[in-house]
Amino acid sequence: MLLNHLKMAWKVLQRRKFFTLLSLVGIGATLMSLLVAVALYDAAAGPHAPESHPDRLLTSTLMTLDMGGGPMRMRPSHWLLSKALAPVQGQATVAIASVDPMPVVAYVQGRKLPLNVKAADAGFWRVFDFQFLEGGPYTAGQRGEGIPAVISAHTARAYFGKARGVVGHTLVIDQKNYRVLGVVANVPAVRFHTYADVWVPFDPNAIDMQADNPFGTAEAVVLSPSPAALSAVAAAFQKGLSTVPVEKGMTVDMKLQPFAESVAGHVLAQYNWTKDPARLFRWLSGVAVALLLLLPALNLVTMNVSRLRERAAEIGVRKAFGATAGALASQFLIETLVLTLLGGVVGLVLATALLHGLGGRYLAAYGRIEPNLAVFGWALLGSLIFGLLSGAYPAWRMARLPAVEALRNAPG
């Protein structure tokens, strides 16, 4: 019986090619959008090296500073963060780094080589789990000829022509000599807190390092010993922030937030839409997912109801020859489920192709982004549920339609 229903469903879908194509496009586009969005977010915030333990990571938010003329939101300086992190030192591993890498240019045999340089302290290498291909990180107060640096495998190949055997060599950027201490595996560009081509210590003469200066371009990253200790670590940071010496009449507000929220905040904070970009991101994501799942379901309901009248003659004839209401209803539901499953396959294929097409682009630089099969399973299940709901009402209408009335109302 089921095999006969499936054969009939396939023939019906082939007979109504335009309707089938339209439905497949709608379902496939919905699942594709959901899969691509989740894949990008997982690539940015999932448990992947160097951020292997996102459930234990905290990062600083934008600083809200009020000097009596109204609040201003900006990034803190290295000096301010080092003061605020003092009470946290004994509870967790702390690091301070520049929020965004600085674009610079190096020259290789007269050819420009664009690079992104990130300033980070020695704690940066203890907080994050970088894969060193050779050498190792720099340490606090390290001395020697040239500024110590860690470079990516891509930078090593582009500048020295090889990914290994470059430790101790000199990298010249903006007329400054950097001594290569280590080479790490390439970091995908979507890992906002760690991505760079070259990592160097903070310049001691930079504005970020000047005493009593709260303004800067830095962020704190803290690795808690366990997820349960996150709240205690965040409280210790608040205690340290309250002791930072600032000018009279100046108030400073800043918090440590979970790593997942910081990724969302990093994307939206630059637009200054809200004081809580992570909350805005959650709200926008929830609305987007609801619309993505609801609109195709409503579309299917509308199209299925319209199909009901067009197939009135078929329903009447089958009822006249003894087809039961249950058989007709189950046939209609199976057609809807087959259509939804085919749309799910189309969505997976489109999402995979789109994500592979991002290879080499900025978001996917140095990393391959794959669709999350677990998310695909849940999305497909949701689509099947909506498919059942969208097919239930038309199926109920069809099952209740008397044969005589169905033949009378059949179109021309």
C-alpha positions in Angstrom: 0.0 0.0 0.0 2.8 2.4 1.0 4.6 1.7 -2.2 1.5 2.4 -4.3 1.1 5.7 -2.5 4.7 6.6 -3.2 4.4 5.8 -6.9 1.2 7.8 -7.2 2.8 10.7 -5.3 5.7 10.7 -7.7 3.4 10.7 -10.7 1.4 13.6 -9.3 4.5 15.6 -8.7 5.7 15.0 -12.2 2.3 15.9 -13.6 2.3 19.3 -12.0 5.8 20.3 -12.8 5.4 24.1 -12.1 3.8 23.5 -8.7 6.5 21.0 -7.8 9.3 23.3 -9.0 7.9 26.2 -7.0 7.5 24.2 -3.8 11.0 22.7 -4.2 12.6 26.1 -4.6 10.7 27.5 -1.5 11.6 24.6 0.7 15.2 24.3 -0.6 15.9 28.0 -0.3 14.6 27.9 3.3 16.8 25.0 4.4 19.7 26.4 2.5 19.5 29.8 4.2 19.2 28.1 7.6 22.1 25.7 7.0 24.4 28.4 5.7 23.7 30.8 8.6 24.3 28.0 11.2 27.4 26.8 9.4 28.9 30.3 9.4 28.1 30.8 13.1 29.5 27.4 14.0 32.7 28.2 12.1 33.0 31.4 14.1 31.9 30.3 17.6 32.0 26.5 17.6 34.6 24.5 19.6 37.3 24.6 16.9 41.0 25.4 17.4 42.4 27.9 18.4 39.2 28.5 20.5 38.9 24.8 21.5 36.9 25.6 24.8 34.4 28.3 24.0 32.2 27.2 26.9 35.1 28.4 29.2 35.9 31.6 27.5 34.9 35.2 28.5 35.7 38.3 26.5 35.4 42.0 27.4 32.5 44.1 26.0 32.7 47.6 24.7 33.5 50.1 27.4 30.9 52.7 28.3 32.6 55.8 29.5 30.8 58.9 30.9 32.7 62.1 31.6 29.6 64.1 32.5 28.6 64.9 28.9 26.8 61.7 28.2 27.9 58.1 27.7 30.4 57.1 25.0 31.0 53.5 23.9 34.5 52.5 22.8 37.2 50.0 23.2 39.4 50.0 26.3 43.2 50.3 26.4 45.7 47.7 27.4 46.5 49.7 30.5 42.9 49.8 31.7 42.3 46.1 31.1 45.6 45.0 32.8 44.4 46.9 35.9 40.9 45.4 35.8 42.2 41.9 35.3 44.5 41.9 38.3 42.0 40.1 40.6 41.3 37.6 37.9 44.9 36.5 37.6 44.6 33.9 40.4 41.4 32.4 39.2 41.8 32.0 35.4 44.2 32.4 32.5 44.0 36.0 31.1 45.1 37.6 27.9 44.9 41.0 26.3 45.0 41.5 22.5 44.0 44.0 19.9 40.4 43.6 18.8 41.1 43.7 15.0 44.3 42.9 13.2 46.0 45.9 11.6 46.4 45.7 7.8 50.0 46.2 6.8 52.2 45.6 3.7 55.5 43.6 3.4 57.6 43.4 0.3 58.9 40.2 -1.2 61.3 40.7 -4.1 59.6 44.0 -4.9 56.1 42.5 -4.7 53.5 43.7 -2.2 52.4 41.2 0.4 49.3 42.4 2.3 49.3 41.0 5.9 47.2 41.4 9.0 49.1 42.0 12.2 47.5 41.4 15.6 49.0 42.6 18.9 48.7 40.2 21.8 50.5 39.6 25.1 52.2 36.5 26.2 49.0 35.2 28.0 47.3 35.0 24.5 49.2 31.8 23.8 48.1 30.2 27.0 44.4 31.1 26.6 44.1 29.8 23.0 45.1 26.5 21.5 47.2 27.3 18.5 48.8 24.4 16.5 52.5 25.2 16.3 54.1 23.7 13.2 57.5 24.7 14.5 59.0 26.9 17.2 56.9 28.3 19.9 55.3 31.5 21.3 57.0 34.6 22.7 57.0 35.2 26.4 56.6 38.3 28.6 59.6 40.5 28.5 61.4 38.5 25.8 64.5 40.1 24.5 66.7 39.6 21.4 67.5 41.0 18.0 64.3 42.1 16.3 60.8 42.2 17.7 59.5 38.6 18.5 56.7 37.4 16.2 54.6 34.3 15.4 53.5 33.9 11.9 50.9 31.7 10.1 51.9 29.0 7.6 50.4 31.1 4.8 52.7 34.0 5.7 55.7 31.7 5.9 55.1 30.4 2.4 54.3 33.8 1.0 57.3 35.5 2.5 60.0 32.8 2.9 58.8 30.4 0.3 58.3 27.5 2.8 56.2 26.8 5.8 58.9 25.2 7.9 62.5 26.0 8.7 61.9 29.7 9.1 62.3 30.1 12.9 65.0 32.7 13.6 64.6 34.4 10.2 63.7 38.0 9.9 60.4 39.4 8.7 60.4 43.0 7.6 57.1 44.9 7.9 56.9 48.7 7.6 60.7 49.0 8.1 60.6 47.1 11.3 62.5 43.8 11.8 60.5 40.9 13.4 62.3 37.8 14.5 60.2 34.7 13.8 59.8 32.5 16.9 57.1 30.2 15.7 54.9 29.1 12.8 51.2 28.2 13.5 48.5 26.6 11.3 46.4 29.1 9.5 43.5 30.5 11.5 40.2 30.9 9.6 39.1 34.6 9.2 35.8 33.9 11.0 37.7 33.2 14.2 37.4 36.9 15.1 39.4 36.8 18.3 42.4 34.9 17.0 42.7 35.5 13.2 45.8 37.2 11.9 48.8 36.6 9.6 51.3 37.8 12.1 51.1 38.0 15.9 53.4 40.4 17.8 53.6 41.8 21.4 52.1 45.2 22.1 54.4 48.1 21.2 55.4 49.6 24.6 55.2 53.1 23.1 51.7 52.7 21.7 48.8 54.8 23.1 47.2 51.5 24.4 50.1 51.1 26.8 50.2 54.6 28.2 49.3 54.9 31.9 46.0 56.6 32.9 44.7 56.3 29.4 41.4 54.4 29.3 41.0 54.6 25.5 42.4 52.0 23.2 41.8 49.1 20.7 42.2 46.2 23.0 40.0 43.4 24.5 40.4 41.0 27.4 40.1 37.2 26.9 39.8 35.0 29.9 39.9 31.2 30.0 38.1 30.0 33.1 39.1 26.7 34.7 35.5 25.4 34.2 32.2 26.6 32.9 30.9 26.7 36.5 33.5 29.3 37.4 32.5 31.8 34.8 30.3 33.9 37.1 33.0 34.1 39.8 35.6 35.2 37.2 33.2 37.8 35.8 32.5 39.1 39.3 36.3 39.4 40.0 36.7 41.4 36.8 34.0 43.8 38.0 35.8 44.2 41.3 39.0 45.0 39.5 37.4 47.5 37.2 36.0 49.4 40.2 39.5 49.9 41.5 41.0 51.3 38.3 42.1 54.9 38.9 40.2 57.3 36.5 39.7 61.0 36.3 37.4 62.7 38.8 33.8 62.6 37.5 34.5 59.8 35.0 32.6 56.5 35.3 33.6 53.4 33.4 31.3 50.4 32.8 32.4 47.2 31.1 31.7 43.4 31.6 33.0 40.0 30.6 30.6 38.2 28.3 30.4 34.6 27.1 32.4 33.8 24.0 29.4 33.0 21.9 27.8 36.3 22.6 31.1 38.1 21.9 31.1 36.7 18.3 27.6 38.1 17.7 28.7 41.3 19.3 31.8 41.6 17.2 29.6 41.5 14.0 27.0 44.0 15.2 28.9 46.3 17.5 30.6 48.2 14.7 27.1 49.5 13.6 26.4 50.9 17.1 22.7 49.9 16.8 22.3 48.9 20.4 24.1 48.8 23.7 23.6 45.0 23.8 24.6 43.7 20.3 24.5 40.1 21.5 20.9 40.4 22.6 20.0 42.1 19.3 21.7 39.2 17.5 19.6 36.6 19.4 16.4 38.5 18.7 17.1 38.9 15.0 18.2 35.2 14.7 15.0 34.1 16.4 12.8 36.2 14.1 14.7 35.1 11.0 14.4 31.4 11.9 10.7 31.7 12.7 10.0 33.4 9.4 12.2 30.9 7.5 10.1 28.0 8.8 6.7 29.6 8.9 6.5 31.2 5.5 7.1 28.0 3.5 4.5 26.2 5.7 1.9 28.9 5.0 2.8 28.8 1.3 2.3 25.0 1.3 -1.1 25.3 3.0 -2.3 27.8 0.4 -1.0 25.8 -2.6 -2.4 22.6 -1.2 -5.8 24.1 -0.7 -5.8 25.4 -4.3 -4.8 22.0 -5.5 -7.8 20.5 -3.7 -10.3 22.1 -6.0 -8.3 21.4 -9.1 -8.3 17.7 -8.2 -12.0 17.6 -7.3 -12.8 15.4 -10.3 -10.1 12.9 -9.4 -11.4 12.8 -5.8 -15.0 12.2 -7.0 -14.1 9.4 -9.4 -11.9 7.6 -6.8 -14.7 7.9 -4.2 -17.2 6.6 -6.6 -15.1 3.6 -7.2 -14.8 2.9 -3.4 -11.8 4.8 -2.2 -12.1 5.6 1.5 -11.6 8.9 3.1 -8.6 7.5 5.0 -6.9 6.3 1.8 -7.4 9.7 0.1 -6.1 11.6 3.2 -3.1 9.4 3.5 -2.3 9.8 -0.2 -2.4 13.6 0.1 -0.2 13.6 3.2 2.4 11.3 1.5 2.5 13.6 -1.5 3.3 16.5 0.9 6.0 14.5 2.7 7.7 13.4 -0.5 7.7 17.0 -1.7 9.2 18.2 1.6 11.9 15.5 1.6 12.9 16.4 -2.0 13.0 20.0 -1.0 15.3 19.1 2.0 17.7 17.3 -0.4 17.7 20.4 -2.7 18.4 22.6 0.3 21.4 20.5 1.4 22.9 20.4 -2.0 22.5 24.2 -2.4 23.9 24.9 1.0 26.9 22.7 0.4 27.6 24.3 -3.0 27.3 27.8 -1.6 29.6 27.1 1.4 32.2 25.5 -0.9 31.9 28.5 -3.2 32.9 30.7 -0.2 36.3 28.9 -0.2 39.1 31.5 -0.6 36.8 34.4 0.2 37.5 36.5 3.3 35.0 34.8 5.6 36.3 31.4 4.7 39.9 32.3 4.3 42.2 29.6 5.6 39.2 27.4 6.6 36.6 25.2 5.0 33.0 25.7 6.1 30.8 22.7 5.9 27.0 22.4 6.5 26.1 21.0 10.0 24.4 17.7 9.4 22.8 17.7 12.9 21.3 21.1 12.1 20.2 19.7 8.7 18.5 16.8 10.5 16.6 19.1 12.9 15.7 21.5 10.1 14.4 18.7 7.9 12.4 17.3 10.8 10.9 20.7 11.3 10.1 20.9 7.6 8.4 17.5 7.8 6.3 18.6 10.7 5.3 21.7 8.9 4.7 19.5 5.8 2.3 17.3 7.8 0.6 20.4 9.3 0.2 22.0 5.9 -1.1 18.8 4.4 -3.4 17.9 7.3 -6.1 20.5 6.6 -6.3 19.9 2.8 -6.3 16.2 3.4 -9.2 16.5 6.0 -11.1 18.7 3.5 -10.5 16.2 0.7 -11.6 13.2 2.8 -14.9 14.9 3.8 -15.8 15.8 0.3 -18.7 13.7 -1.0 -18.2 12.2 -4.4 -21.2 13.9 -6.0 -20.2 17.3 -4.7 -16.6 16.8 -5.8 -17.7 16.0 -9.4 -20.1 18.9 -9.4 -17.4 21.4 -8.2 -14.7 20.1 -10.5 -13.4 22.8 -12.8 -14.7 23.0 -16.4 
